[in-house]
Every structure is written in C-alpha cells, then in structure tokens.
Amino acid sequence: MNLIEAVALSKCYNEKTKKKVYAVKDVDLAIRKGEILGLVGESGCGKSTLGKMLLQLEKSTGGQVFYGDENISKYDFNKMRTIRNNMQMIFQNSSNLFNPYYTVKQIIMEPINNYSKDSEADKEQRIIDILSKVGLDSSYLERYGNQLSGGQRQRVGIARALVLKPEFVVCDEVVSSVDYEIRNQILKLLIDLKEEFGLTYLFISHDLSAVKKICDRVVVMYMGNIMEILPSIEENIKHPYTKALLAASLDINPRNRQKKKILFRENEEQIIPENGCIFQNRCLYSNEKCKNNKPKLENTEDNHFVACHLYKK
C-alpha cells in the first residue's frame, strides 16, 4: 500500500522564460507505508526540493501529490492544516533552524500549540514524553540551542517533528552535521522510533553508508530526474550515474578509503541537454540514441527501475 505518491511532479523556477530550469522534472515516485525510502544524489540535484513538495512545504509547478487517496497538490494553507500533523520534516542542520531565544520546551511546544487544544500541563507532559523517546530527559526543557551539542540539537529536531505523531516523515540530511559516533546513534534512534510509532520515512542523504544501513529501497536523482530505483544500495547497480556516484563516494572509515575509479567524464560541464538523456554529457557510454531520446524509467527486473537505454527491454 502506497502512503505517498508523486505523479509527473515538477518544479520550475523560471516558468515564464524561454530557457526553463527545473529543480525537479516529471518525477513519478511511490513511497510504501512503513518503509524507509532512501533518496541520494549530488548536492543541488533536487532532493530537498522533492521532499518539500511531497509535504506541500513548496508548491509544484506541475504534476500531482497523493497522500493515501487524497490529491493534496492544490490544497491551500487551511486545507493542509487538516493533515499537516500527519506529515512532518526533520530539517538539515537543526542548529540553524532553532530560534536562539527559545528554550527546548518552547521549540517543541510550537507545533503542539498549532494543532492541539490540550491543557498546558498535558502539553508539557507530551514534550517530556517525546524527549525521553529521543534520549533526553526533562532537564533539557529550559536549555537553549547554544547550550546543546550537535547530537542533542538533532534529537530535539527529531522530537519536534514527532511530537504530533505523524505517519510520514521526511528526514533531510539528518546525520550530515554530526560525527561518526553520534551518526550511528541517530540512525539507530530513527529505526527504533519507526518501529515504535509505525512511521514511514523519506531519508534524504549524500551519506551512502547511512542509506545502506537503514533504507529498504533507494532512489537515485541527477539534476532533478530519477535515474534508478534500487531494491537496496547493494543490489545489481545498473545506471552509469549510480555506478559513478558510488565510485566517487568515500568510505565513512578513513582506513578503508582507496583511490576511486572515475566512471564519468570529469571535464564536462553539468549542463542540461535540450534533448535526450540528462546524463549524456558526462556518461562514458552515451551514444546517438542517448542524445536524441530521453529514456523512460522502466522496471527491468523485480522492481528494479532504470532510466537508461543500455537496459531498454
């Protein structure tokens, strides 16, 4: 059963000009209820924009978003309020998002005040309960953001997103600003909370080892386009871009790092071709068909989807 589904979803920031630039282009994507779907790709490829559009935090310029059976694409602010508590986001680098004049209690209280009419005592108890779930006790209630470590701030960010008991959570680079030990603690926490609350995650990350650790399936994006959907990051990778992305990534453990084999044309600019495959200028295997025809994302085997002419049925 799909909890969230995007159909031909697009985001164009200069629609009225002749040369359109898309952050996200014609994305078809379904997120199953109860799964952790990984979303990977280079910085600026549209990962965060896609996540925000699924939550209607950023409006699309084309396509549709379904939450269950509801088409929420055209929901205005007031209509979204009726389901907003079911769809939340854990933002990247929480320290930049917290009001420096707010205590932890005030930070987590803000969404509760927006969606709950409980008494102040009940609201505070909800905050204490969710803090305990993320490994923090009530002594943190009156602390400010600058009195917390990076890992503690991230835990507060998770608590703020989960205090409304959502179904669907977008995790945007939640381990990008913490060290290796804290990273593993946060990943374990996300898994434990998923099991306890029955959550569904979109896990956006450039950390492929983190994706490998917790994700059920993996979506690979390049310049706003989905190139491949893998049953797991360890499966038989097919798309030339996915192979290049993995080859260029560094192992989380410095002792395991080796010189990587280059699998794409390094000197080519990341320009958007007018026709054909979006990756053609950097791909080592591109041919005339790649230059003229844009490949469709197709199921090649056992729900392994690839947008590449090399694997055309």
C-alpha positions in Angstrom: 0.0 0.0 0.0 1.4 3.4 -1.0 1.2 6.2 1.6 2.7 8.9 -0.6 2.7 9.1 -4.4 4.1 11.7 -6.8 2.9 11.7 -10.4 4.8 13.7 -13.1 5.9 16.1 -10.3 7.9 19.1 -11.4 9.4 22.3 -10.0 10.5 25.1 -12.4 11.8 28.3 -11.0 11.6 30.4 -14.2 8.5 29.2 -16.0 7.9 32.4 -17.9 11.3 32.5 -19.6 12.3 30.7 -22.8 15.0 28.6 -21.1 13.3 26.8 -18.3 15.5 25.4 -15.5 13.9 22.6 -13.5 14.9 21.6 -9.9 12.7 18.5 -10.3 11.4 17.2 -13.6 8.5 14.8 -14.2 9.1 12.6 -11.2 7.0 9.5 -10.6 7.5 8.0 -7.2 5.6 5.9 -4.7 6.5 5.5 -1.1 5.1 2.4 0.6 3.5 2.6 4.0 6.0 1.6 6.7 9.2 1.7 4.5 12.3 3.8 4.7 13.0 5.1 1.2 16.4 6.5 0.6 16.9 9.4 -1.8 20.5 10.1 -2.9 22.3 12.2 -5.4 24.8 15.1 -5.7 24.2 18.4 -3.9 21.8 20.5 -5.8 20.1 17.6 -7.7 16.7 18.4 -6.2 16.5 16.0 -3.3 15.3 18.5 -0.7 13.0 20.3 -3.1 11.3 17.0 -3.9 10.9 16.2 -0.2 9.4 19.6 0.5 7.0 19.3 -2.4 5.7 15.9 -1.1 4.9 17.7 2.1 3.5 20.7 0.2 6.0 23.0 2.0 7.0 24.0 -1.5 4.4 24.1 -4.3 5.0 22.2 -7.5 4.7 23.8 -11.0 3.4 20.5 -12.5 2.2 17.1 -11.5 0.3 15.8 -8.5 1.0 14.5 -5.0 -1.3 11.9 -3.4 -1.5 11.3 0.4 -3.3 8.0 0.5 -6.3 8.6 -1.7 -6.2 12.3 -1.4 -4.8 14.6 -4.1 -3.2 17.3 -2.0 -1.5 19.1 -4.9 -3.9 22.0 -4.8 -4.5 22.2 -1.1 -4.2 25.7 0.3 -2.8 26.5 3.7 -6.0 26.0 5.6 -6.8 22.7 3.8 -3.3 21.4 4.5 -3.7 22.2 8.2 -6.2 19.3 8.4 -3.5 16.8 7.6 -0.2 18.7 8.4 0.2 16.9 11.7 0.4 13.6 9.8 3.3 14.8 7.6 6.4 16.3 9.1 10.1 17.1 8.3 13.3 16.8 10.2 15.4 19.5 8.7 19.1 19.5 7.9 21.4 21.3 10.4 18.8 21.9 13.2 21.0 24.4 14.9 20.3 27.0 12.2 16.5 26.5 12.5 16.1 27.0 16.2 15.2 30.4 17.5 18.2 31.3 19.7 15.8 32.9 22.2 13.7 29.8 22.5 14.2 27.0 25.1 13.9 23.4 24.1 10.4 23.4 25.7 9.3 26.4 23.5 10.8 24.9 20.4 8.8 21.6 20.7 5.8 23.4 22.1 5.4 25.5 18.9 3.8 22.7 16.7 1.7 21.5 19.6 0.2 24.9 20.1 -0.6 25.0 16.4 -2.5 21.7 16.4 -3.6 20.9 20.0 -6.1 22.4 22.5 -4.8 20.3 25.4 -4.1 22.0 28.7 -0.6 23.4 29.4 0.1 20.6 31.8 -0.8 18.0 29.2 1.3 19.7 26.5 4.3 19.8 28.8 3.9 16.1 29.5 3.8 15.4 25.8 7.1 17.2 25.4 8.7 15.3 28.3 7.5 12.0 26.8 8.8 12.7 23.3 12.2 13.9 24.8 12.5 10.6 26.6 11.9 8.8 23.4 14.8 10.5 21.7 17.1 10.0 24.7 16.8 13.4 26.5 15.3 14.0 30.0 13.3 16.8 31.4 16.4 18.7 32.5 16.7 19.8 28.9 13.4 21.7 28.9 14.8 25.0 29.9 18.1 24.9 27.9 18.7 27.0 24.8 20.0 25.8 21.4 23.5 27.1 22.1 23.7 25.0 25.3 23.2 21.8 23.3 25.7 19.6 21.4 25.2 18.9 17.7 23.7 15.5 18.5 21.4 16.9 21.2 20.1 19.6 18.8 19.4 16.9 16.2 17.5 14.9 18.8 15.4 17.9 19.7 14.7 18.4 15.9 13.5 14.8 15.8 11.4 15.3 18.9 9.8 18.4 17.4 8.9 16.5 14.2 7.5 13.5 16.0 5.6 15.2 18.9 2.5 15.4 16.7 2.6 11.7 16.0 2.9 11.9 12.1 2.6 9.0 9.7 5.1 10.3 7.2 8.4 12.0 7.9 11.0 13.5 5.5 14.5 13.2 7.0 16.6 15.8 5.2 20.3 15.1 5.8 19.7 14.4 9.5 23.2 13.0 10.1 25.2 15.4 7.9 26.4 17.6 10.7 27.3 15.1 13.4 30.4 12.9 13.9 30.6 9.2 13.3 29.6 8.0 16.7 26.6 10.4 17.0 25.6 9.5 13.4 25.2 5.8 14.4 23.2 6.8 17.5 20.8 8.9 15.4 20.4 6.2 12.8 19.6 3.7 15.5 17.2 6.1 17.1 15.3 6.7 13.7 14.9 2.9 13.3 13.7 2.4 16.8 11.2 5.3 16.5 10.0 3.9 13.2 9.2 0.6 14.8 7.6 2.1 17.8 5.4 4.6 16.0 4.8 2.8 12.7 6.5 5.6 10.7 7.2 5.9 7.0 10.4 7.8 6.1 11.8 9.5 3.1 15.5 9.5 4.0 17.4 12.1 2.0 21.2 11.8 2.3 24.5 12.0 0.5 25.9 9.5 3.0 25.6 6.3 1.1 26.8 4.2 4.1 23.9 5.6 6.2 21.5 4.8 3.3 22.8 1.3 3.2 22.4 0.9 6.9 18.7 1.8 7.3 16.9 2.1 3.9 14.6 -0.5 2.4 14.8 0.9 -1.2 17.0 3.6 -2.8 16.1 6.3 -5.3 19.0 7.9 -7.3 18.5 11.5 -8.6 20.5 13.5 -11.1 19.7 17.1 -12.0 16.0 16.8 -10.9 15.5 13.4 -12.7 15.2 9.9 -11.2 17.8 7.7 -12.8 17.4 4.5 -10.9 15.3 2.9 -8.1 17.1 0.1 -6.4 15.7 -2.6 -4.1 18.8 -1.8 -2.0 22.1 0.0 -2.5 23.9 -3.4 -2.5 21.8 -4.7 -5.4 23.0 -5.1 -9.0 23.5 -1.4 -9.8 22.8 -0.7 -13.5 22.7 3.0 -14.3 26.1 4.6 -15.2 25.4 7.5 -13.0 24.6 5.4 -9.9 27.9 3.5 -10.5 29.8 6.8 -10.8 28.1 8.1 -7.6 29.1 5.1 -5.6 32.6 5.0 -7.1 33.1 8.7 -6.1 31.9 8.3 -2.5 34.3 8.0 0.4 34.1 5.2 2.9 33.0 6.5 6.4 36.1 4.9 7.8 39.3 6.6 6.5 41.3 3.4 6.8 39.1 1.8 4.2 39.4 4.6 1.6 41.2 3.8 -1.6 41.7 5.7 -4.8 38.4 5.6 -6.7 38.0 4.7 -10.3 36.5 7.5 -12.3 33.3 6.4 -14.1 32.2 9.7 -15.7 33.6 12.5 -17.8 35.1 14.9 -15.2 35.8 17.8 -17.5 32.3 18.1 -18.9 30.0 20.8 -17.6 26.8 19.8 -15.8 24.6 21.4 -18.4 21.1 20.4 -19.1 20.8 18.9 -22.7 17.8 20.1 -24.7 17.1 16.6 -25.8 17.9 13.0 -24.8 19.3 11.7 -21.5 20.1 14.3 -18.8 23.4 12.5 -18.1 24.6 12.2 -21.7 27.4 14.8 -21.4 29.2 13.0 -18.5 28.3 9.4 -19.4 31.1 7.2 -20.7 28.6 5.1 -22.6 26.4 7.7 -24.3 25.5 7.2 -28.0 23.3 8.8 -30.6 20.2 7.4 -29.1 21.1 8.9 -25.7 21.4 12.3 -27.4 18.1 12.2 -29.2 15.7 10.2 -26.9 15.1 10.6 -23.2 15.0 7.2 -21.6 11.9 6.3 -19.5 12.2 4.9 -16.0 11.3 1.2 -16.6 11.1 -1.9 -14.4 13.9 -4.1 -15.6 13.6 -6.9 -13.0 11.9 -7.4 -9.6 11.0 -3.7 -9.0 14.5 -2.5 -10.1 13.7 0.6 -12.2 16.3 2.2 -14.5 16.1 5.2 -16.9 18.8 4.1 -19.4 18.9 3.0 -23.0 21.5 0.4 -22.1 18.8 -1.6 -20.2 15.9 -1.0 -22.5 13.7 -4.0 -22.7 
